[in-house]
Every structure is written in structure tokens, then in C-alpha cells.
Amino acid sequence: MTRQALLLGLAAVPLAGCDVVRDRVRVLAKGCTDVPYSPPTGIVTIAGTLRSRYVRQPVAYVVAVADDVDRRTIDRAIYVLPGRAATARSVFAALNFGAPLSAAIRSSPVLRRSVMVTIDAGDSYFHPRASGENRLALVTDELPDVVARMTGSRPRREALMGMSMGGYGALLAAEREPDRYRAVAVAGPAIFPSYRDERGSVGDAFDGPEDFARYDVITHAAVLRGRAVRIRCGTNDPFAAGVRSFARACPSADVLVEPGCHDDGFWRASALAMLQFVATHL
């Protein structure tokens, strides 16, 4: 399977009965990981559509927040960048991020004053492209305004999370504005040790070698030394080599390569730890 196919992934659905057993066997046989489905409680999700200056077509977003909080007290935001072609809705449906958010809110007063915001990821790899699309600018410039429309003001503190292609984008955003984002936590970021490696796998994430060099998060990782950076990656993830290269370039980052694959199960299993990490720095 190519990395491009892995990036697209398959939307997982909650299983029951014998299906659960079969799924656990599959996970164990492939050296992957997952967590049981549990319904989210104590949060509300609000869906909308953003007409962006940086993307031609309307982009869907979903905001999640504690259901009993006074929204005027919210002053923090966590931007979640999904994997390639994933939708904002899938973050709370297939990936069930509402459940770990619910759990984290119960133990964190900080998260009760925070919103989680995610968008449709598209496939342009969260950096400026020759096509004119720039989904990263949508995240950094326009999502704070989405928060402001709900709370009355732009967030005072911000953090980033991401998976796969979105993990790359979250790291890039943090490198470009290291003083702005309080923390970045990613799972299985789709990053490459070299342009040649990218061309031999995904193949269309950059517009050429100069474009790769400009937006290569490994080359520029030293910007994040001493910052709050956490990366989880599966041992069976094809991007593990890139993650290890990032760890060498930014030795202060909290990097953990552990059993798992580049799939929805790993994103679900990583979500609570990522939320707890960013909460300690928000």
C-alpha cells in the first residue's frame, strides 16, 4: 500500500458484538492499536461553513465546547488539523474525538475554557501551493475569527493538534509562529526525511524541491527547541523515519515511537494524550 493510500485511510465506525472481537484480532495481527468506542458526553458540537480567502470552495468546520460553559469565558482554542481528505465531521464521527475531549474537560479547568476547532483537510498539504490554495493560512488567519463569532473575542491562547498530513501542518504552523502557539501535539505526522523520499511516496505534497526546502519541518525543527512539542508515531507507520529525523533535529521534543500503524485506530488511541499535553500548556 502506498503512503498516499494510507493518508486517505478508511473511516472507522463503532463496532459491536462479534465485530469487536474480529476488529481486535485484526489490530493485534497487524501490530496496530485502537481504543474502544465510547459516546461523548458533556460537550456540544457546532458545524458551519467558512468562505475562505485562501481556498476557492467553502470549507466545513466543527467547533466543540463544554455544553454548560458560559461561552463568553472561553479564551483558548485548540485547532485540530485532520489527515488528508478527512472532513471536520469525521474528526468527531469516525475518530470520535468528542469522547477524549469529554474526559479531558472533566479533569481540566483549562479545557472547560477552551474550544476545539477542526476543518475539512482537503489534499493540498497545509502550506501555500502553486494552485493558490493555502489551507494553513485558513487555520492561522481565519479560524480565530470562527472562535470569536462564538465567544465574542479571538482566543488569547492557542494550541495545535494534528494527524498524518494535519500533523505535518500543525508542526509547520508552530515553526512559523513559535511564540504564538503554546503547544503542538501530533500523531503520525506525514513528514519526509528528503524530497526524494516524498517523491517516491505521496508524490504531490510539494510543488518542487525548492517548495519542499521552504516548508520542510525537519530542516526547520530547531525553531521549536525548548517549546512544548509532543509527537506520537506507530512503529508500523511508514512515516516513522521522518519522525525520528525530526526528533534528532529537535531533541527537546517529546517524541514517542510505540506500537501502532498509520490509521484511524492510532489517531483515536492518541487523542486523549494529545489533549492532556496541550492542556498543560494552554
Residue pairs with C-beta under 8 A, 6 or more apart in sequence:
2 201
2 202
3 190
3 201
3 202
3 238
3 239
3 262
4 84
4 201
4 202
4 203
4 204
6 164
6 238
6 262
6 263
7 83
7 84
7 85
7 164
7 165
7 190
7 202
7 262
8 83
8 84
8 85
9 83
9 84
9 86
9 164
9 263
9 264
10 263
10 264
11 90
11 93
11 94
11 264
12 94
12 95
12 264
12 265
12 268
13 94
14 37
14 96
15 23
15 37
20 36
23 34
24 34
26 32
27 33
27 34
27 265
30 236
30 261
31 234
31 235
31 236
31 259
31 260
31 261
32 234
32 236
32 259
32 260
32 261
32 263
32 265
32 266
33 234
33 259
33 260
33 261
33 265
33 266
33 269
34 264
34 265
34 266
34 268
34 269
35 265
35 268
35 269
37 96
37 99
38 96
38 99
39 99
40 92
40 96
40 98
40 99
40 101
40 102
41 102
42 66
42 67
42 68
42 102
42 105
42 106
43 64
43 65
43 66
43 67
43 98
43 101
43 102
43 105
44 64
44 65
44 66
44 67
45 62
45 63
45 64
45 92
45 98
46 62
46 63
46 64
46 65
46 150
47 60
47 61
47 62
47 63
47 88
47 89
48 60
48 61
48 62
48 63
48 146
49 58
49 59
49 60
49 61
50 58
50 59
50 60
50 61
50 119
50 138
50 142
50 143
50 146
51 58
51 59
52 58
52 59
52 138
52 142
53 137
53 141
53 142
54 133
54 134
54 135
54 137
54 138
54 141
54 142
55 122
55 133
55 134
55 135
55 138
56 132
56 133
59 119
59 120
59 122
59 135
59 138
60 87
60 88
60 89
60 119
60 120
61 88
61 117
61 118
61 119
61 120
61 143
61 146
62 88
62 89
62 91
62 92
62 117
62 118
63 115
63 116
63 117
63 146
63 147
63 150
64 92
64 97
64 98
64 101
64 115
64 116
64 117
65 71
65 74
65 114
65 115
65 116
65 150
66 105
66 111
66 112
69 112
69 113
71 150
71 151
71 152
72 151
72 152
73 113
74 113
74 114
74 115
74 147
74 150
74 151
74 155
75 113
75 151
75 153
75 155
75 156
75 157
76 110
76 113
76 114
76 115
76 155
76 156
76 157
76 158
76 159
76 282
77 114
77 115
77 116
77 117
77 143
77 144
77 147
77 155
77 157
77 158
77 159
78 114
78 115
78 116
78 117
78 158
78 159
78 160
78 161
78 275
78 278
78 282
79 117
79 118
79 139
79 143
79 158
79 159
79 160
79 161
79 170
79 173
80 91
80 97
80 116
80 117
80 118
80 161
80 162
80 166
81 118
81 119
81 121
81 126
81 139
81 160
81 161
81 162
81 163
81 165
81 166
81 167
81 169
81 170
81 173
82 88
82 90
82 91
82 95
82 118
82 119
82 120
82 121
82 162
82 163
82 164
82 165
82 166
83 121
83 163
83 164
83 165
83 166
83 167
83 190
83 267
84 121
84 123
84 125
84 164
84 165
84 190
85 121
85 122
85 123
86 120
86 121
86 163
86 166
87 120
87 121
88 118
88 119
88 120
91 97
91 118
92 98
92 118
94 264
95 163
95 264
95 267
95 268
95 271
96 268
97 116
97 118
97 268
97 271
100 271
100 272
100 275
101 111
101 116
101 271
101 275
103 272
104 111
104 272
104 275
104 276
104 279
105 111
105 112
108 276
108 279
110 279
110 282
111 275
111 279
111 282
114 279
114 282
115 147
115 150
115 151
115 155
117 143
117 146
117 147
119 135
119 138
119 139
119 143
121 135
121 165
121 166
122 133
122 135
123 165
124 131
124 133
124 134
124 135
125 165
125 168
125 169
125 205
125 206
126 135
126 136
126 139
126 165
126 166
126 168
126 169
126 172
126 173
127 134
127 136
127 169
127 172
127 206
127 211
127 215
128 134
128 136
128 137
128 215
129 207
130 207
130 211
135 169
136 169
136 172
136 173
139 169
139 173
140 173
140 176
140 177
144 154
144 155
144 158
145 154
147 154
147 155
148 154
148 155
157 182
157 282
158 180
158 181
158 182
159 181
159 182
159 183
159 184
159 185
159 278
159 281
159 282
160 170
160 173
160 174
160 181
160 183
160 184
160 185
160 186
160 278
161 170
161 184
161 185
161 186
161 274
161 275
161 278
162 168
162 169
162 170
162 171
162 184
162 186
162 187
162 189
163 186
163 187
163 188
163 189
163 267
163 270
164 187
164 188
164 189
164 190
164 239
164 262
164 267
165 190
165 205
166 186
167 186
167 187
167 188
167 189
167 190
167 191
167 231
168 189
168 190
168 191
168 217
170 184
170 185
170 186
170 189
171 184
171 186
171 189
171 191
171 217
171 221
171 224
171 229
171 246
172 215
172 217
173 181
173 184
174 181
174 184
174 224
174 227
174 229
175 217
175 220
175 221
175 223
175 224
178 223
178 224
178 227
182 228
182 278
182 281
182 282
183 227
183 228
183 229
183 230
183 277
183 278
183 280
183 281
183 282
184 224
184 227
184 228
184 229
184 230
184 278
185 229
185 230
185 231
185 273
185 274
185 275
185 277
185 278
186 230
186 231
186 232
186 274
187 231
187 232
187 233
187 266
187 267
187 270
187 271
187 274
188 232
188 233
188 234
188 237
188 239
188 243
188 260
188 262
188 266
188 267
188 270
189 217
189 231
189 233
189 239
189 242
189 243
189 246
190 202
190 205
190 239
190 242
191 217
191 218
191 239
191 242
191 243
191 245
191 246
192 198
192 201
192 202
192 205
192 212
192 216
192 218
192 239
192 242
193 218
193 241
193 242
193 245
195 206
195 209
195 212
195 213
195 216
197 241
197 242
198 205
198 206
198 212
201 238
206 212
206 215
213 219
217 246
218 242
218 245
218 246
218 249
219 249
221 246
221 249
221 250
221 253
222 249
222 250
224 250
224 252
224 253
225 250
225 251
225 252
226 252
227 252
228 277
228 278
228 280
228 281
229 250
229 252
229 253
229 254
230 253
230 254
230 255
230 256
230 273
230 274
230 277
231 243
231 246
231 247
231 253
231 254
231 255
231 256
232 256
232 258
232 260
232 266
232 270
232 273
232 274
233 239
233 240
233 243
233 255
233 256
233 257
233 258
233 260
234 240
234 257
234 258
234 259
234 260
234 261
234 262
234 266
235 257
235 258
235 259
235 260
236 259
236 260
236 261
236 262
237 243
237 260
237 261
237 262
237 266
238 262
239 262
240 257
243 255
243 257
244 255
244 257
246 253
246 255
247 253
247 255
254 277
260 266
260 269
